[in-house]
Amino acid sequence: MKRFLQFALLLTTLFIAVSCGEKWGENEEITISATTTGFEIDGNKTTATWGSHERIALFSSAYHIPASFVMVSGGNTSKASFRGTITTQPEYVGVRPASSLGKTTSQTFAFSTSTPFISLDIEQLNEDVPQFGVGSGKSGIEFSPVFGAIEIPLTLNNTVDVECISISLADSGHPFYGDFVYRFTTDKISSSNGTYVAEKRFFPAIQLGTSGTSLFIALPQGLYNNISLSFPGYSDTDNYLIEASGFKVQRGCVTKLNPVIGSLPRIIGNWQLTAFCGTEADIDVVLSLNDNNTFTLYQRSGTMAYSVFIGSWAYNGIDKILSGRYSDGTSWAASYYVDLSGDSLKLTNTNKSDEVSEYKKVDAAPNVSAKGSRASNVKPIL
Amino acid sequence: MKNFRYISLFSACALMLAGCTADLDNSSIDFENEGNISTKILNTSANSDKGSILVRFNDTAERTLASRAILGGATRSGVLGVDAILDDIGGYSVEPVFIINDQTREKVMEMGLHLWYVLHFEEGTDLDRVAARLAKVGEVERVQFNEKIVRRYNPRSESVGNKVTSIKAATATRTSSSEEIPFTDGYKRYLWGLNNQGTNSYVQEATVEADVNALPAWKLCTGDPSIIVAVVDEGVMYSHEDLAANYLINFTEQSGRAGVDDDGNGYVDDVYGYNFAGTPSNNISWSGRNDSGHGTHVAGIVAAVNNNRAGISSIAGGDGSNNGVKVFSIQIFDDENGSTISNTAKAMQYAAIRGAHIMQCSWGYESGAFRNDNAYKSYYGGVEMEAIDYFIKNGGSANGPITGGLAIFAAGNEMGSIPGYPAAYKNCIAVTSIGPALKPAYYTNYGKGSDIGAPGGDMLYDYGGILSTVPPQHSSLTDADTNQKIPYDFFQGTSMACPMVSGVAALGLSYAKRLGKSYTADEFRSMLISATNKFDPFFTGSISFTDDKGHHTLNFADYIGQMGAGYIDAYKLLLQVEGTPFFTIKTNTSTTLSLAPIFGEGVDRLALHSLEISTEDKIAAGVTSCTYTNGKLTIKCTKSGCATVSLSLLVGGNNINESANPAPTVITKRFVVISKEEKAGNGGWL
């Protein structure tokens, strides 16, 4: 029996209201203002009230950016405020939506700065999903997966420079046990099979309904166009919820957001280049890999003052490959195999195995913020 | 005009041929070289101290003198021939030129300075005859009359321009730029040498680039009290309102017993420094009728206290929280008195004894008095040169940011086409002067031997001088609001340019201290001379003026390539302290790199001295070619890898073997060239 998947999503976009360049420490308080109704996260407490709306899902997690995710049926505009970093597990408030398996839903996410907290129009196509089929159903296991998958093309139609998005998926009926795999396919990432394969993720902390769970994936800037999300259904899945949030990533605003496939080695931090191709040298290069999947690269190459590059990185834990893209859209010259040993990091050019850069972990990146602010004061320097 | 000249060179070089007399110790008479005795006597007694003479012994006497140095307390030289002569003459005393004690012995002997002795005689002794007799002694290598150095300039002479007689404090109505000096010092708006505001400046003609670029540098560092600058000059008014907090006090002596050398440095009660002029004493003075405030002015440029609402700002004067560099006075001019050569040499050693990192010397001999290092060394027997080298080797303090010291000298103010010595000596940093419009100051010396330029003032332009601290009795400036004389005044000269460089150097060392970096004196000197901007675009046009020597027309293009590597930039020096840039090239591609980030913008005029890449690095990066031409390095590597290039260039000349003129200064920088198969299109490392 075909079941139709019924989506009714309200996508929320939080543009975190901290000034660019300010560091947001983990326990530092910020204030985020957004517009919705009846929704409030205050400190460690998460509550939401949505009037008569039927489907509401609220996610936030210590695993995730300390922001809010709202899924609600209908296009209600609401008011929400956020204060503080969420450190407790979130709670789900709302009514589980009706199930509608076996259908395809396509939708466009449009991020805009017209309001700081945006309701998105969602086109619900309710078309059949060829790949998805109900198989044998239960096989003696209560939560056995169905065969096939739900394929959801997601098109992002940004009107602002959203630097990172987060997509979460929830099966309200069951946690994603077993061989659950979902795939994001983008036209920006090339891997061996052209598919950006995400590892299975299980966030038991995210309770949706009584036994649901949710998946999160964050894709760095420039990697999220034309995303296709694929995931299996369960025979007794009642509904799926998908949410996406676009983030205008500010310096330090994001705490733990890993566009990571597989496990991420402890590469977050500041790395000072110490040697290249086996030769130790006095080279001023510091790579700061931030846990929001952005990087800042400081280098004194051909200039007296540090040049600073920013961008986004991604890590494929299956192949142990670090790749990235500068904020101007330029790809890194190469992707790199990662070899981490304590406070030593080796990055090996995937195209040239003898081109190895060696780094040591340092406490702090070069302090160049003051210089940036006085750039106009400085005489031209070649 | 405050046309600051320099101490004069009494250049009478006629050799005094004294008649021979019977020597008491025939065994040490230099019969073989008797005909060359005159060559041992290096100068004349004409302008020398009447009661002393210098002798440098040769290696034959080294063992004897070494034991004297070790044992100390000797009243005789220990060289039989000399002592016999002295006994014959009578009324003498003998002492090493340089202080030899537990603190200095090893350093002095290492450099052979224990071979220098000064012999004191009673007034009226025929020193010419003494010199002739001493020159016959085999162990005597050189005999030198202890020439006196005196000021040549007249501090009360008139400027060729309009004399500024009053200035206004910060409440003046002139619109100020947002990019003004970030301190509360009242007269900061006149400090174009620190922060030139161009057309918004008080200066009659000004160019925004004509300053030391202090503003961005101050955002990184404003000074460090562990960095010490010795002002070898007239006495510095240590009680000046804008200097006192940054003046180095010898607290051991201040709190010690009067008349006792409490710190054992060889000088008794040297609380504020030491006065080597006339009869040496611990009394630093600045109020003599023939004094000018020169030393106090120089000290203020380096380290007047910043942000104290008083007077002026300075390059390395801190931010008002007692973090400026320290200055102290080593006085070699005092009223009508000057130092002698031996005491000047001793003063330089004293700078090292006190742990000075920088020896700031706005004095020197007139342009052309010595044409090259050999002439300079020959005339003074090298005692001054060796004392400079002693300071360069032994200045600074243990565990400081520099091993050794920097000897920074003014190039001189005679419009001469060669800097005066000691500035032109290759181991010194010779500073030329620019005015507020970034033209050569009309008076500045220039030419081979010049290392670097700095704002020194040009009073052909209103407010074109350098405003700094002076003792009140030497000021001719009043505050326009109070109509009171103020202890500040405008001076001009390479004397003022020189402390600009000293101040920048002190600031750089302060920043190095903060970052925990350490350099050799040669390394830091190379960094300092490389922290420059280019003169050439500004050296256009000409100027005519008349002074007491007549009418002059200067074509500024004539100065291109003659003023040093460029003009000093404090911010660039601090960036060099932070680190040396590297270059990334693409493998198998011959790439030409501009070396301006390494050697300064004027690198295209610097000649090659040497270029080295180790064999290991050549192999590692597959370096197949590397050449230097006109400020650019062209290099090709065939492998991914990195190669460290050690490149030495010449400043102030292009011939390292120059003998007719001052030898160029060698500056050496090491930097890394990385060869990669792939480079990001935007230049990013990854």
Interface residues (C-beta under 8 A of the other chain):
Chain A: L273 F276 C277 G278 T279 A281 D282 I283 D284 V285 L287 L297 Q299 R300 S301 G302 T303 M304 A305 Y306 S307 F309 G324 Y326 D328 T330 S331 W332 A333 A334 Y336 N349 N351 K352 D354 E355 P366 A370 K371 R374 N377 V378 K379 I381 L382
Chain B: E179 E209 N213 L215 P216 K219 L220 N533 D569 Y571 K572 L575 Q576 E578 G579 T580 P581 F582 F583 T584 L593 S594 A596 P597 E601 D617 A620 A621 K639 S640 G641 C642 T644 R670 V672 I674 K676 E677 E678 K679 A680 G681 N682 G683 G684 W685 L686
